[in-house]
């Protein structure tokens, strides 16, 4: 109904199934950060499909192999699912992902 009434703009940023997990709204800058499977998206709130920025952040090959050896599914469990997007200060966001069952965290500069 929303699409038919032109009441929304769908995000067309990816054709793959990325399993979106977490969101962070940055109203001050008019942006939305989305954590997904192996990716972090930075979207413009006025037009979600304009100037989409994407960070590819997969788990290391070694961690993926260890995950598969532990009996986990390579496609649905052995990836870096972004779980935390937290403002750190005015210029950075703290980000954590599952890292194929070996969690990893870092900072993203929002410049």
C-alpha positions as CSV (number, residue, x, y, z in Angstrom):
1,X,0.0,0.0,0.0
2,X,2.8,2.4,0.8
3,X,4.5,1.9,-2.5
4,X,1.2,2.3,-4.4
5,X,0.5,5.6,-2.6
6,X,4.0,6.9,-3.2
7,X,4.3,7.3,0.6
8,X,7.7,5.7,0.9
9,X,11.0,5.4,-0.9
10,X,12.4,1.8,-0.8
11,X,16.1,1.3,-0.3
12,X,17.5,-0.2,-3.5
13,X,21.2,-0.3,-2.3
14,X,21.7,-4.0,-2.6
15,X,20.3,-6.9,-4.6
16,X,21.8,-9.5,-2.2
17,X,20.1,-10.6,1.0
18,X,22.2,-8.8,3.6
19,X,20.2,-9.5,6.7
20,X,19.9,-6.0,8.1
21,X,20.3,-6.1,11.9
22,X,20.9,-2.7,13.5
23,X,20.1,1.0,12.7
24,X,21.5,4.3,13.9
25,X,19.7,7.6,13.1
26,X,22.0,10.6,12.8
27,X,19.3,13.4,12.7
28,X,21.9,16.1,13.0
29,X,23.6,15.2,9.7
30,X,20.4,13.7,8.1
31,X,21.8,10.2,7.8
32,X,20.9,6.7,8.6
33,X,23.5,4.0,9.4
34,X,22.5,0.4,8.8
35,X,24.4,-2.6,10.0
36,X,24.0,-5.8,7.9
37,X,25.8,-9.0,7.0
38,X,29.4,-8.0,6.2
39,X,28.3,-4.4,5.4
40,X,27.6,-1.0,6.9
41,X,25.5,1.4,4.9
42,X,25.4,5.2,5.3
43,X,22.2,6.6,3.8
44,X,20.8,10.1,3.1
45,X,17.5,10.5,4.9
46,X,16.0,12.7,2.2
47,X,16.7,10.1,-0.5
48,X,17.8,6.7,0.7
49,X,19.2,5.8,-2.8
50,X,21.2,9.0,-3.3
51,X,25.0,8.9,-2.6
52,X,24.8,5.6,-0.7
53,X,28.1,4.8,1.0
54,X,28.9,1.2,1.9
55,X,31.7,-0.3,3.9
56,X,32.4,-4.0,3.2
57,X,33.6,-5.5,6.5
58,X,33.7,-9.3,6.4
59,X,35.1,-11.8,8.9
60,X,38.6,-13.0,8.0
61,X,38.8,-16.1,5.9
62,X,40.5,-17.9,8.8
63,X,37.6,-17.1,11.2
64,X,35.0,-18.2,8.6
65,X,36.9,-21.5,8.2
66,X,37.0,-22.1,11.9
67,X,33.3,-21.3,12.1
68,X,32.5,-23.9,9.4
69,X,34.7,-26.5,11.1
70,X,32.6,-25.9,14.2
71,X,29.6,-27.1,12.3
72,X,28.0,-23.7,11.6
73,X,26.3,-22.8,8.3
74,X,28.7,-20.9,6.0
75,X,25.9,-18.7,4.5
76,X,23.8,-17.9,7.5
77,X,26.1,-18.0,10.5
78,X,29.8,-17.6,9.4
79,X,29.8,-13.9,8.5
80,X,30.4,-10.6,10.2
81,X,26.8,-9.6,11.3
82,X,27.0,-6.0,12.4
83,X,25.2,-5.8,15.8
84,X,26.4,-2.5,17.4
85,X,26.3,1.0,15.9
86,X,26.8,3.5,18.8
87,X,27.7,7.2,18.6
88,X,31.2,7.6,20.1
89,X,31.7,11.4,19.6
90,X,30.8,14.0,17.0
91,X,33.1,12.4,14.4
92,X,33.1,8.7,15.0
93,X,30.7,5.7,15.5
94,X,31.7,2.6,17.5
95,X,30.8,-0.5,15.5
96,X,30.9,-4.2,16.5
97,X,30.2,-7.3,14.5
98,X,30.0,-11.0,15.2
99,X,33.1,-11.8,13.1
100,X,32.0,-15.4,12.5
101,X,31.8,-16.1,16.2
102,X,35.0,-14.1,16.9
103,X,33.6,-10.6,17.7
104,X,35.4,-7.6,16.4
105,X,34.9,-3.9,17.0
106,X,36.2,-0.6,15.5
107,X,35.5,3.0,14.9
108,X,34.1,4.6,11.7
109,X,34.9,8.2,11.0
110,X,31.8,10.0,9.7
111,X,33.7,12.8,7.8
